[in-house]
Amino acid sequence: ELAERTTMLSIHILNVYANQLALIHRSRLDPLTELLNRQTFDTKVMEIVSDDQFSLSNEAQSWFLAIVDIDHFKRVNDNFGHVIGDEVILLLARLLKNNFKVDDFVFRYGGEEFAVLFYAKSDSDALHILECFRKNVAEYPFPQVGQLTVSIGYLKLTEVDMVASLVNKADLALYHSKNNGRDQVTSYLDLNVVEKVQNDDDGIELF
């Protein structure tokens, strides 16, 4: 009887542990798409850029960050309703998962915006990967809605940048795609942004 009680207690403890793990897992996911959520994104970027292996700079592969936004998504909600809007987001999430490798990370960043952390050999290789995804979306027949497109901005991760700075750069590239006709991919490198290191004396006006 003691052995039976011990077994039952062990099963109970294991069940509690399994439920805890399930709760932790669910807290990392977006409930609609089951992609990783925004909170997990910040943590994962910090993990990548602060990892010892990252700073050694693997020449064969580098981490890239892409921000993906559905073009004219408001029109989908306005014309077809939020249920169809949710279905579009769900289908796009599936296209994202199918386009990237198992060891890449795909996030629902918020609303109709997604983020991807993925490995690529170079900036041009990253562009090729993202262009394949963009074309897949443009050719996909979304039920009721028909054709949709996405705009994308991306950049290579560097250990000197914080999460907010990296996202801001990817956003600048995304805005460039949006402002130049949508349905395109823009690298932050192509913006030729001059990053200045400001001196303490900058901005002081002498009268």
N, C-alpha and C positions, 0 to 999 in steps of 0.2 A: 504493500500500500504506500509505503514511503517513496518507493521508486516511481509509482504512478503519480503521486503528488508532485514530485520533483519534475517529472516530465511535463505535467500540466502547467506548472509554474514557468518552466523553460519556454513552452509554447506561447504562454501569455506574454512573457517578456519579449520574445522574438516578434510577436504581433505588434506590440507597442512600438518596438524599434522600427519595424517595417512601416508602420503608419507615420512615424516621425520622418522617416526618409522620404516617404511619398509627399508629405506636406512641404518639406524643404524643396523637393523637386518641383512641385506645383508652384511654389512661390517664385520660382525662377522663370516661369513660363507666362506668355501672354495667353489669356483664357480662350480667345477666339481662334488664333492661328496655331497655338502650341509652339510658336517660335520662342526663342529666348526673349525676355523683356528688357525694357530700358535700364532698369536697375542692374541687371546682370551685365549689360553692355559696359557700363562704367567700370565695373570690377574686372571684367575680362581684358579691357584695354590696358588697365593698370598692371594686370598680371603679365601681359605680353611685353610691355615696354620696360618693366622692372626686372624681368627674368634675366638671369646671368647669361644664358645662352643667346638671348636677344642682343646683348651688348657686344658679344663676340662677332656679330654680323656674319651670318651665314650667307656666303656669296651665291650659293646655288639657288636659294629661295629667300624671299623677304615677305613680311606681313604687309598687307594693304588694307585700307579702310575705304569702303564705298558707301555712300548714302544714296538710296533709291527712292524716288517720289513718283507716284502715279499722276500722270498729266490730266488736268481737268477733272479731278475726282469729284469735285463739288457738283459738276453736271450730272454725274452718275447718281448721286444721292437725290438731287433735285428732280431728275427726270424719271428715275426708277424706284426711288425709296431706299431706306436704310438697310432693308433686308437684302436687296440685290447688291447694295454697296458692301455689305459684310461678305457676301459671296465672292465679290471681286477680290477683296482683300485676302480671303481664304485661298482662292485660286492662285493669286499672285504669290502668296506664301509657298504654295506647293511648287510653282515654277522656280522660285528661288532655291528651294531645297533640292530640286532635281538638277539645277544648273551647277551647284557648288559641291565640293567634295565633302565626305563625311567628317573630316577633321577641320573643315572651315566652320565658322560660326555665323549663323543668320539670326537677326533680331528684328522684332517689330519695334521700331524706334518711337512710334507715336502716330496715331491717325492712319494716314495713307503713306507714311514714310517708314522705310526699312533701312537697316544698316547691316553690312556684311564685313566680317574680318576674314580675310582669305590669303592663302599663300600664292605667290606668283614669282616667276624667275626674274622679271624685269617690269618696268613701267609699260612697255609695249605688250608684254605677255598679259599683264593685268587688264590692259585695254581690250585685248582680244577676248579674254574671258567675259568681260562685262558687255562687249558688243554682241557676243553670242546670246547672252541673256536678254539684252535689249531687243534683238531680232526675234527671239522666241516669244516674247511678250507681244510684239507688234503683229505676229502671225497667228496668235492664239485666238480662237473664236470664243469670246466670253459670252455665255448664255444671256439672251435678251439684250445685252449691251452691245455686242459685236466687237469691233476692234478697239483696243486701248494701247496707249504707249506709256513709256516711263522715261524720266530724265535722271541722269546719274552723274555724280561727282565723286572723284576718288583721289587718294594719295598714298604714298608709301609711309609706313609708320617709322618714326625716329624716336630714339630714347630721350631726346632732349625736350620733347613736347609733352605737355599735360593733356588730359582728355579733352577739356574744353577747347584748347587750341587746335587739336587735331580735328575735332568735329567742325570747328569754325572754318578751317581750310577746306574740308570736304564740302561744307555748305557753300562756300564761295564758288567752288567748281560746279556744284549743283545749280546754283543761281545762274551761272554762265550758260549752262545747258538750257535752263528754262527761258532765259532772256534772248536766246539765239534760235528760237524755233521749236524747242522741246524735242523729244524722241531722239536724244543723243547722249553721248558719254563725254565728259570733260575731265582731263587730268589737272590737278592743281598746278603741276609743273608748267602746263601750257599757258597759264594765266600770267606768267612772268612777274609775279608779285615780288617787289623788292622789299626784303625784310630788313628793317633798319634797327640797329641797336642804339637806343637813344642815350645821349649823355645827360648827366644831371643838369647841365646848363641849358639843355634844349627847352625851348618854350619860355625862357625868361626874356622879357622885353625891357630894353633900357630906354628910359625917357630922357 
